Amino acid sequence: MFSPGDRPELMRKAPATGADTIVFDLEDAVAPGRKAEARAAVRDVLSDPDFDPDAEVCVRVTGTDTYRDLEVVVDDGDAAFDAVMLPKAESADAVEHLGDQLREHGRPVSVIALIETARGVLRAEAIADAKPTDAVAFGAEDLSADLGATRTDEGTEVLYAREKAVAAAAAAGVDAIDTVYTDFGDETGLAEETRFAATLGYDGKMAIHPSQVPVINEAFTPDADKIAWAKSVLDARDAAAAEGRGVFEVDGEMIDAPLIAQAERVREYARLAEEWDGQRSDE
């Protein structure tokens, strides 16, 4: 979930939203004339020993003045963070360059590469494969502006790019995070779009308002029927393996490797949501 870098009171509240990752934003959420103030605010919050969030902390740098961002946030304080988000990532070199800058500043953390331009879409595979990349995020709004496309409720104008981003992430073995849903008052629309993102293979979705976080979390949580199916598949797999059988069926359906992978993915998400036999995700 994004939190404006020039609003320290909101940054301090962000971990309470239940988001897995909170992003302190120095880019779009901050007016050009307030960048210096935002850098100092992010530094102060992240350097505060009393700020101990139960979530991953990421800083979205400006992209155009990244060295200055890091100079203030890192060098002038003792800021603790887990990742940096690179906006408008357009090449593997750009990601590698950010990785080099982070090492120069003594913070070799991972990079979330935000693909939100036409050039970035065309180079999505290389961006996802870059060594510092830990996740690929897809940004439909900036991409639409770059393309000159008209945003629609159906989203067909960005579907190719949305699918390419998630495919690039899967090929590179990194997480894929779906675009924001700008109408934060429309919970029904958000839930529908999040479920669709999950069917495409996305691992998460970006949020711009605290009210969106529980909706997104619920949409990514498998329902009871899906969990029951996954348990049946994995139990049958284990039984077949114990008997030396490579082929088995569940409720009349032949189960192969792709379906087993789906069942394992359901189990992973159910455990994260603490919905798998009541087991906590850290057990």
C-alpha positions as CSV (number, residue, x, y, z in Angstrom):
1,M,0.0,0.0,0.0
2,F,1.3,3.4,-1.0
3,S,1.7,6.2,1.6
4,P,2.7,9.8,0.6
5,G,6.3,10.5,1.5
6,D,5.4,14.0,2.7
7,R,2.7,12.8,5.2
8,P,4.6,11.3,8.2
9,E,1.4,10.8,10.2
10,L,0.0,8.6,7.4
11,M,3.3,6.7,7.0
12,R,3.3,5.9,10.7
13,K,-0.3,4.6,10.4
14,A,0.3,2.5,7.3
15,P,1.4,-0.7,9.0
16,A,-1.9,-1.0,10.8
17,T,-3.8,-1.4,7.4
18,G,-2.8,-5.1,7.2
19,A,-0.8,-4.7,4.0
20,D,2.1,-7.1,3.4
21,T,4.2,-4.2,2.1
22,I,4.0,-0.5,2.7
23,V,5.5,1.8,0.1
24,F,6.6,5.3,1.2
25,D,6.2,7.2,-2.0
26,L,8.6,9.9,-3.1
27,E,7.3,10.0,-6.7
28,D,3.7,10.5,-7.9
29,A,2.2,11.1,-4.4
30,V,4.5,14.1,-3.8
31,A,4.2,17.4,-5.5
32,P,7.5,18.6,-7.2
33,G,8.0,21.4,-4.8
34,R,7.7,19.1,-1.7
35,K,10.3,16.5,-2.7
36,A,12.9,17.7,-0.3
37,E,10.4,17.8,2.6
38,A,9.3,14.3,1.6
39,R,12.8,12.8,1.6
40,A,13.4,14.2,5.1
41,A,10.1,12.9,6.4
42,V,10.7,9.4,5.0
43,R,14.2,9.4,6.5
44,D,12.9,10.5,9.9
45,V,10.1,7.9,10.1
46,L,12.4,5.1,8.9
47,S,15.2,6.2,11.3
48,D,12.8,6.2,14.3
49,P,13.6,3.2,16.6
50,D,10.0,3.3,17.7
51,F,8.8,2.7,14.2
52,D,8.8,-1.1,14.1
53,P,6.2,-2.2,11.4
54,D,5.0,-5.8,11.0
55,A,5.2,-5.4,7.2
56,E,7.8,-5.1,4.5
57,V,8.9,-1.5,4.0
58,C,9.6,-0.2,0.5
59,V,10.6,3.3,-0.7
60,R,9.5,4.4,-4.1
61,V,12.2,6.6,-5.4
62,T,11.7,9.4,-7.9
63,G,13.5,7.7,-10.7
64,T,14.9,11.0,-12.0
65,D,16.7,12.0,-8.9
66,T,17.4,8.6,-7.2
67,Y,20.9,9.4,-6.0
68,R,19.5,12.4,-4.1
69,D,16.7,10.3,-2.7
70,L,19.2,7.8,-1.3
71,E,21.6,10.5,-0.1
72,V,19.0,12.0,2.1
73,V,17.0,8.9,3.2
74,V,20.1,6.7,3.8
75,D,23.2,8.8,4.3
76,D,21.7,11.5,6.5
77,G,20.0,9.0,8.9
78,D,19.7,5.4,9.9
79,A,16.7,4.5,7.8
80,A,15.6,0.8,7.8
81,F,13.8,-0.5,4.8
82,D,13.5,-3.8,2.9
83,A,13.2,-2.8,-0.8
84,V,13.1,0.1,-3.3
85,M,10.6,0.5,-6.0
86,L,11.8,1.8,-9.3
87,P,9.1,3.7,-11.2
88,K,8.9,3.6,-15.0
89,A,11.5,0.8,-15.3
90,E,12.4,0.5,-18.9
91,S,15.5,-1.7,-19.0
92,A,17.6,-4.2,-17.1
93,D,20.4,-1.6,-17.1
94,A,18.1,0.8,-15.2
95,V,17.4,-1.9,-12.5
96,E,21.1,-2.8,-12.3
97,H,22.1,0.9,-12.0
98,L,19.7,1.3,-9.1
99,G,21.2,-1.9,-7.5
100,D,24.6,-0.3,-7.9
101,Q,23.5,2.9,-6.2
102,L,22.0,1.0,-3.3
103,R,25.3,-0.9,-2.8
104,E,27.2,2.4,-2.9
105,H,25.0,3.7,-0.1
106,G,25.4,0.5,1.9
107,R,21.9,-0.8,1.3
108,P,21.9,-3.7,-1.1
109,V,18.2,-4.3,-0.8
110,S,16.0,-5.8,-3.5
111,V,14.2,-3.8,-6.2
112,I,10.5,-3.8,-7.2
113,A,10.5,-2.9,-10.9
114,L,7.4,-1.0,-11.9
115,I,6.5,-1.6,-15.5
116,E,4.3,1.3,-16.6
117,T,5.6,2.5,-20.0
118,A,5.5,1.1,-23.5
119,R,9.2,0.6,-23.5
120,G,9.1,-1.1,-20.2
121,V,6.4,-3.6,-21.4
122,L,8.5,-4.5,-24.5
123,R,11.5,-5.1,-22.2
124,A,9.6,-6.8,-19.4
125,E,11.5,-10.1,-19.6
126,A,14.9,-8.5,-19.2
127,I,13.7,-6.2,-16.4
128,A,12.3,-9.2,-14.5
129,D,15.5,-11.1,-15.1
130,A,17.8,-8.3,-13.7
131,K,19.7,-9.5,-10.6
132,P,18.3,-6.9,-8.2
133,T,14.7,-7.5,-9.2
134,D,12.7,-9.2,-6.5
135,A,9.2,-8.4,-7.9
136,V,7.6,-6.9,-11.0
137,A,4.7,-4.4,-10.5
138,F,2.4,-3.4,-13.4
139,G,1.1,0.1,-13.7
140,A,-1.9,0.5,-16.0
141,E,-2.5,4.2,-15.5
142,D,0.9,5.6,-16.6
143,L,1.0,3.0,-19.3
144,S,-2.3,4.1,-20.7
145,A,-1.1,7.7,-20.8
146,D,2.2,6.6,-22.5
147,L,0.2,4.7,-25.1
148,G,-2.4,7.4,-25.6
149,A,-5.0,4.7,-24.7
150,T,-8.4,5.3,-23.1
151,R,-8.9,3.6,-19.8
152,T,-12.0,1.4,-19.8
153,D,-13.7,-0.6,-17.1
154,E,-12.9,-3.8,-19.1
155,G,-9.2,-3.0,-19.3
156,T,-8.8,-4.5,-22.7
157,E,-6.5,-1.6,-23.7
158,V,-3.8,-2.8,-21.2
159,L,-4.6,-6.6,-21.1
160,Y,-1.6,-7.5,-23.4
161,A,0.8,-5.6,-21.2
162,R,-0.8,-6.9,-18.0
163,E,-0.3,-10.5,-19.2
164,K,3.2,-9.9,-20.5
165,A,4.3,-8.4,-17.1
166,V,3.0,-11.4,-15.1
167,A,4.5,-13.8,-17.7
168,A,7.9,-12.1,-17.4
169,A,7.8,-12.3,-13.6
170,A,6.8,-16.0,-13.7
171,A,9.7,-16.8,-16.2
172,A,12.2,-15.0,-13.9
173,G,10.8,-16.6,-10.7
174,V,9.9,-13.3,-9.1
175,D,6.6,-12.0,-7.7
176,A,4.1,-10.1,-9.9
177,I,2.1,-7.3,-8.4
178,D,-1.0,-5.9,-10.2
179,T,-1.9,-2.3,-10.9
180,V,-3.8,0.0,-8.6
181,Y,-7.6,0.4,-8.7
182,T,-8.1,4.1,-8.6
183,D,-11.8,4.2,-7.5
184,F,-11.1,3.4,-3.8
185,G,-14.8,3.8,-3.0
186,D,-15.8,1.0,-5.3
187,E,-15.2,-2.1,-3.2
188,T,-17.2,-4.4,-5.6
189,G,-15.2,-3.4,-8.6
190,L,-11.9,-3.7,-6.7
191,A,-12.8,-7.2,-5.6
192,E,-13.7,-8.3,-9.1
193,E,-10.5,-6.8,-10.6
194,T,-8.4,-8.4,-7.9
195,R,-9.9,-11.8,-8.5
196,F,-9.3,-11.4,-12.2
197,A,-5.6,-10.5,-11.5
198,A,-5.3,-13.7,-9.4
199,T,-6.6,-15.7,-12.3
200,L,-3.9,-14.2,-14.5
201,G,-1.3,-15.3,-12.0
202,Y,-0.6,-12.2,-10.1
203,D,0.6,-12.6,-6.5
204,G,-0.7,-9.3,-5.1
205,K,-2.2,-6.0,-5.9
206,M,-1.1,-2.4,-5.2
207,A,-3.4,-0.3,-3.0
208,I,-3.7,3.5,-2.7
209,H,-6.1,3.7,0.3
210,P,-6.3,1.7,3.5
211,S,-9.9,0.6,2.8
212,Q,-8.7,-1.3,-0.2
213,V,-6.3,-3.6,1.7
214,P,-8.9,-5.9,3.3
215,V,-10.8,-6.2,0.0
216,I,-7.6,-7.2,-1.8
217,N,-6.6,-9.7,0.9
218,E,-9.9,-11.3,0.9
219,A,-10.0,-11.6,-2.9
220,F,-6.6,-13.4,-2.9
221,T,-7.7,-15.8,-0.1
222,P,-9.1,-19.1,-1.6
223,D,-12.7,-19.9,-0.7
224,A,-13.7,-23.0,1.3
225,D,-14.4,-25.0,-1.9
226,K,-11.1,-24.2,-3.4
227,I,-9.3,-25.1,-0.2
228,A,-11.2,-28.4,0.0
229,W,-10.2,-29.2,-3.6
230,A,-6.6,-28.5,-3.0
231,K,-6.5,-30.7,0.1
232,S,-8.1,-33.5,-1.8
233,V,-5.5,-33.2,-4.6
234,L,-2.5,-33.0,-2.3
235,D,-3.8,-35.9,-0.1
236,A,-4.3,-38.0,-3.2
237,R,-0.9,-37.1,-4.5
238,D,0.8,-38.2,-1.3
239,A,-1.2,-41.5,-1.3
240,A,-0.3,-42.2,-4.9
241,A,3.4,-41.5,-4.2
242,A,3.3,-43.8,-1.2
243,E,1.9,-46.6,-3.4
244,G,4.3,-45.9,-6.3
245,R,1.6,-44.6,-8.6
246,G,2.3,-41.6,-10.9
247,V,-1.2,-41.2,-12.1
248,F,-4.3,-40.6,-9.9
249,E,-7.7,-39.0,-9.9
250,V,-9.8,-36.8,-7.6
251,D,-13.6,-36.9,-8.0
252,G,-13.3,-38.4,-11.5
253,E,-10.7,-35.8,-12.6
254,M,-7.3,-37.0,-13.7
255,I,-4.7,-35.0,-11.9
256,D,-1.4,-34.0,-13.6
257,A,1.5,-31.7,-12.7
258,P,-0.2,-28.4,-13.6
259,L,-3.2,-29.2,-11.3
260,I,-0.8,-30.2,-8.5
261,A,0.9,-26.9,-8.9
262,Q,-2.4,-25.1,-8.7
263,A,-3.3,-27.0,-5.5
264,E,0.1,-26.0,-4.0
265,R,-0.6,-22.4,-4.9
266,V,-4.0,-22.5,-3.2
267,R,-2.3,-24.0,-0.1
268,E,0.3,-21.2,0.0
269,Y,-2.3,-18.5,-0.2
270,A,-4.6,-20.2,2.3
271,R,-1.7,-20.6,4.8
272,L,-0.8,-16.9,4.4
273,A,-4.4,-16.1,5.2
274,E,-4.3,-18.6,8.1
275,E,-7.1,-20.6,6.4
276,W,-5.3,-23.9,6.0
277,D,-6.4,-26.2,9.0
278,G,-6.1,-23.1,11.1
279,Q,-2.4,-23.1,10.7
280,R,-0.6,-19.9,11.0
281,S,1.6,-18.8,8.0
282,D,4.8,-19.0,10.1
283,E,4.3,-22.6,11.2
